[in-house]
Structures are given as structure tokens and as C-alpha cells.
Amino acid sequence: MLQSPKRYASLTLRVVENAGLLVIAVATVIAGAQEVNVMIAAARVTLADLLLMFIYLEVLTMVGLYFESGKLPVRIPLYIGMVALARYLILDMKELDVWRMLGVSTSIVLLALAVLAIRYGHVRFAYPEDDTTLDRHSPAANRRR
């Protein structure tokens, strides 16, 4: 008897999750198309435009990975954060004081270090079910052979 409510709750949660991901994907595609229209209307492409398009692509990658595997790699939001901070730094550089610029730059470096730590942990201390994602030449993959 208890299996039925749990199954329906799990199914409902999955449907809501997928609907939310679909909304995020559609909104990201629309925002990307709007940005392309802005670039076409301005007849020029700036570094800030490219970085914004890269953020949109990373969001779509994150949604796609979540649809495929049901898991969200922690690195992708960190990449998005680094690109967003770099874009902020580029766009507002003239208005930023030295301390704020240093703070944003330090934040980017800290996010990059976090990505490196996560990558190192993933390769060095991989979960048993993640064996298929290991690089053939990584130390963790070689220990299992």
C-alpha cells in the first residue's frame, strides 16, 4: 500500500522537474535568440556578447546533462559563475574601484581552484559507478586494472 503513494510522489516530482528544465531550456534559447538579434541590429559583436552567448550554451549543456543522466555536475555552475564574473569585470571595468576589481578577480581564481579540486577528487577518488567516465590514463583508472 505504501508503494503506491511513494511511486506517485516520485512520478509527480519527476514531471515537475522535467517541466522546470524544459522551461529553463526554452527561456535560454529565447534569450540567446534575442541576444543574436541585438548583435545583428548593432552590426557588431563584442566580447561581452560572446561571453553571454557562452553562458547560455553552458546553461543548455547543464540542462541537457541533467535530462540525460539525472545528475548535475557541480563544475558546470562553477564554469557559468566564472564566465559571468569575467563578463561583469569586462563590462563594468571603468566603474569598478581597485578593491572591487581585485575581489571579482579573486573570486574567479577561487572558482577555478574549486573546479581543479573537484576534478582532482573525481579522478583520484572516483565513485565505483563512475568507472566509465574515467580517463584511461588517470591514476584512479590505472589502480583498477
Secondary structure, 3 states (H helix, E strand, C coil): CCHHHHHHHHHHHHHHHHHHHHHHHHHHHHHHHHHHHHHHHHCCCCHHHHHHHHHHHHHHHHHHHHHHHCCCCCHHHHHHHHHHHHHHHHHCCCCCCHHHHHHHHHHHHHHHHHHHHHHHHHHHCCCHHHHHHCCCCCHHHHHCC
